[in-house]
């Protein structure tokens, strides 16, 4: 890491990582004797924190991306992330219940802000775009394919249909199934004047089908 006196670029850091895969080391990152690489460049540019990242190798598609964060005044921080994956594997079912595998370029991005008040209230609002997720038609095909596999297994007393679907489900492996999401998070520190009583609530909405999750949490940690 290097610090500069310049008003334009004040800090710079470079990290280089190699992930070789052996029998007892980094097995989840690829096939035996594969090597994957990661590069991360950080710099503080005009008071904006910026990371540039690269990841790829023998067993992983090439990914490039960046994230940035900047404070606006004392109370507001804005941030964003962008990632581009070259020839990533994407899976879905078509309307004939066939399992489709394709390689395509994938974009994901996030933009949002965090507001912190003088009363120790924190509000975070974000939008997330996940190109690898399902649009409403693909999501419908997924559910219809699951029902079809179940009906065939029950109707024929043959579990191979539902087992095959379960294998495909594992291959899809999506953390978020949709493409467009809104995220809201609110936390209040020391609520009602009680030290270390910090409740928060998270609200996540799929902006295409309007399904949502609400996750309330009450955290009390008096012995930290």
C-alpha positions as CSV (number, residue, x, y, z in Angstrom):
1,X,0.0,0.0,0.0
2,X,1.2,3.5,-0.9
3,X,0.1,6.9,0.4
4,X,0.5,10.0,-1.7
5,X,0.4,13.7,-0.9
6,X,-1.6,14.4,-4.0
7,X,-5.1,15.9,-3.7
8,X,-6.3,13.6,-6.6
9,X,-5.0,10.2,-5.6
10,X,-4.2,9.8,-1.9
11,X,-3.9,6.0,-1.4
12,X,-3.1,3.1,-3.7
13,X,-2.9,-0.7,-3.0
14,X,-2.4,-3.8,-5.1
15,X,-3.2,-7.3,-4.2
16,X,-2.3,-10.4,-6.3
17,X,-3.7,-13.8,-5.4
18,X,-3.1,-17.3,-6.9
19,X,-5.4,-20.2,-6.0
20,X,-3.8,-23.5,-7.0
21,X,-6.1,-26.5,-6.5
22,X,-4.6,-29.6,-4.8
23,X,-6.3,-32.6,-3.2
24,X,-6.4,-31.0,0.2
25,X,-6.2,-27.3,-0.7
26,X,-8.8,-25.0,-2.4
27,X,-10.8,-28.0,-3.7
28,X,-14.0,-26.0,-3.9
29,X,-12.4,-23.6,-6.4
30,X,-11.9,-25.9,-9.3
31,X,-10.5,-29.2,-10.6
32,X,-7.3,-30.8,-9.5
33,X,-4.1,-28.9,-10.5
34,X,-6.1,-25.9,-11.8
35,X,-4.9,-22.4,-11.0
36,X,-7.2,-19.4,-10.6
37,X,-6.1,-15.8,-10.2
38,X,-7.4,-12.7,-8.6
39,X,-6.2,-9.1,-8.8
40,X,-7.6,-6.2,-6.6
41,X,-6.5,-2.6,-7.1
42,X,-7.6,0.0,-4.5
43,X,-7.2,3.7,-4.7
44,X,-8.7,6.8,-3.1
45,X,-9.5,9.1,-5.9
46,X,-10.9,12.6,-5.2
47,X,-12.1,11.3,-1.8
48,X,-13.9,8.3,-3.4
49,X,-12.9,4.8,-2.4
50,X,-12.5,2.7,-5.6
51,X,-11.7,-1.0,-6.0
52,X,-11.0,-2.6,-9.4
53,X,-11.1,-6.4,-9.5
54,X,-10.3,-9.3,-11.7
55,X,-10.9,-13.0,-11.2
56,X,-10.5,-16.0,-13.5
57,X,-8.4,-19.0,-14.3
58,X,-8.5,-22.6,-15.5
59,X,-11.8,-23.5,-13.9
60,X,-13.6,-20.2,-13.5
61,X,-15.0,-17.8,-16.1
62,X,-13.2,-14.4,-16.3
63,X,-14.9,-11.8,-14.1
64,X,-14.1,-8.1,-13.9
65,X,-15.7,-5.4,-11.8
66,X,-15.4,-2.4,-9.6
67,X,-17.0,-0.9,-6.5
68,X,-17.0,2.6,-5.2
69,X,-18.0,4.5,-2.1
70,X,-18.1,8.2,-1.3
71,X,-19.3,10.3,1.7
72,X,-21.6,13.2,1.0
73,X,-21.4,15.4,4.1
74,X,-21.4,13.9,7.5
75,X,-24.6,11.8,7.2
76,X,-24.8,10.2,3.7
77,X,-22.6,7.6,2.0
78,X,-23.3,6.6,-1.6
79,X,-22.0,3.4,-3.1
80,X,-22.2,1.2,-6.2
81,X,-20.9,-2.1,-7.6
82,X,-20.6,-3.5,-11.1
83,X,-19.5,-6.9,-12.3
84,X,-19.2,-8.4,-15.8
85,X,-18.7,-12.2,-16.3
86,X,-17.5,-13.5,-19.6
87,X,-19.1,-16.7,-20.9
88,X,-20.7,-17.7,-17.6
89,X,-22.9,-20.8,-17.4
90,X,-26.7,-20.0,-17.1
91,X,-29.4,-22.6,-16.7
92,X,-33.2,-22.6,-17.1
93,X,-36.2,-24.7,-18.2
94,X,-38.1,-23.9,-21.3
95,X,-41.9,-24.3,-21.7
96,X,-41.5,-27.9,-22.8
97,X,-39.8,-28.8,-19.5
98,X,-36.4,-29.2,-21.2
99,X,-33.3,-28.1,-19.2
100,X,-31.3,-25.5,-21.1
101,X,-27.6,-24.7,-20.5
102,X,-26.0,-21.8,-22.2
103,X,-22.9,-19.7,-21.9
104,X,-23.5,-16.0,-22.0
105,X,-22.0,-12.7,-20.7
106,X,-23.6,-11.8,-17.3
107,X,-23.9,-8.3,-15.8
108,X,-24.8,-7.5,-12.2
109,X,-24.9,-4.2,-10.5
110,X,-25.9,-2.5,-7.3
111,X,-26.4,1.1,-6.4
112,X,-27.5,2.7,-3.1
113,X,-26.9,5.0,-0.2
114,X,-26.7,4.8,3.6
115,X,-28.0,7.6,5.9
116,X,-26.9,7.9,9.5
117,X,-28.7,10.4,11.8
118,X,-27.4,12.1,14.9
119,X,-29.8,9.9,16.9
120,X,-27.9,6.8,15.7
121,X,-30.5,5.6,13.2
122,X,-29.1,4.0,10.1
123,X,-31.1,3.7,6.8
124,X,-29.7,1.8,3.8
125,X,-31.6,1.8,0.4
126,X,-30.2,-0.2,-2.5
127,X,-31.2,-1.5,-6.0
128,X,-29.7,-4.7,-7.3
129,X,-29.8,-6.1,-10.8
130,X,-29.0,-9.8,-11.3
131,X,-28.9,-10.7,-15.0
132,X,-28.4,-14.4,-14.2
133,X,-31.8,-14.5,-12.4
134,X,-35.1,-15.6,-13.9
135,X,-37.6,-13.4,-15.6
136,X,-41.2,-14.1,-14.8
137,X,-41.6,-16.5,-17.8
138,X,-38.5,-18.5,-16.8
139,X,-39.6,-18.7,-13.2
140,X,-43.0,-20.0,-14.4
141,X,-41.3,-22.6,-16.5
142,X,-39.2,-23.7,-13.5
143,X,-42.3,-24.2,-11.3
144,X,-44.2,-26.0,-14.1
145,X,-41.1,-28.3,-14.7
146,X,-41.0,-29.1,-11.0
147,X,-44.7,-30.0,-11.0
148,X,-44.4,-32.1,-14.1
149,X,-41.5,-34.1,-12.6
150,X,-43.5,-34.7,-9.4
151,X,-46.6,-35.7,-11.3
152,X,-44.6,-38.2,-13.5
153,X,-42.9,-39.7,-10.5
154,X,-46.2,-40.2,-8.6
155,X,-48.1,-41.3,-11.7
156,X,-45.4,-43.9,-12.7
157,X,-44.1,-44.8,-9.2
158,X,-40.7,-43.9,-10.7
159,X,-38.6,-41.5,-8.6
160,X,-36.1,-41.0,-11.4
161,X,-38.1,-38.0,-12.7
162,X,-38.0,-36.0,-9.5
163,X,-34.4,-37.1,-8.9
164,X,-33.4,-35.7,-12.3
165,X,-35.2,-32.5,-11.5
166,X,-33.4,-32.2,-8.2
167,X,-30.1,-32.6,-10.0
168,X,-31.0,-29.8,-12.3
169,X,-32.1,-27.7,-9.4
170,X,-28.7,-28.1,-7.8
171,X,-27.0,-27.0,-11.0
172,X,-29.0,-23.8,-11.2
173,X,-27.7,-22.8,-7.8
174,X,-29.0,-19.2,-7.7
175,X,-28.7,-17.2,-4.5
176,X,-31.4,-14.8,-5.8
177,X,-33.9,-16.1,-8.3
178,X,-35.1,-12.8,-9.7
179,X,-33.4,-10.1,-11.7
180,X,-34.5,-6.8,-10.1
181,X,-34.5,-6.2,-6.3
182,X,-35.0,-3.3,-3.9
183,X,-33.4,-3.6,-0.5
184,X,-34.2,-1.5,2.6
185,X,-32.5,-1.8,6.0
186,X,-33.1,0.3,9.1
187,X,-31.3,0.0,12.5
188,X,-31.6,2.0,15.7
189,X,-28.8,1.8,18.2
190,X,-29.5,1.9,21.9
191,X,-33.3,2.2,21.4
192,X,-35.3,3.6,24.2
193,X,-32.1,4.6,25.9
194,X,-31.1,0.9,26.5
195,X,-27.4,0.5,25.9
196,X,-26.6,-2.3,23.4
197,X,-30.2,-2.9,22.4
198,X,-30.0,-2.5,18.7
199,X,-33.1,-3.6,16.7
200,X,-33.1,-3.6,12.9
201,X,-35.4,-4.6,10.1
202,X,-34.6,-5.7,6.5
203,X,-37.1,-5.5,3.6
204,X,-36.3,-7.2,0.3
205,X,-38.7,-7.0,-2.7
206,X,-38.5,-8.6,-6.1
207,X,-39.6,-5.8,-8.4
208,X,-40.9,-8.0,-11.1
209,X,-43.4,-10.2,-9.2
210,X,-43.6,-8.0,-6.0
211,X,-42.8,-10.9,-3.7
212,X,-40.9,-9.8,-0.6
213,X,-39.3,-10.7,2.6
214,X,-39.4,-8.9,5.9
215,X,-36.7,-9.8,8.5
216,X,-37.0,-8.2,11.9
217,X,-34.1,-8.6,14.4
218,X,-33.7,-7.6,18.0
219,X,-30.0,-7.6,19.0
220,X,-29.0,-7.2,22.6
221,X,-25.3,-7.6,23.5
222,X,-24.5,-6.3,26.9
223,X,-21.3,-8.3,27.4
224,X,-19.4,-7.4,24.3
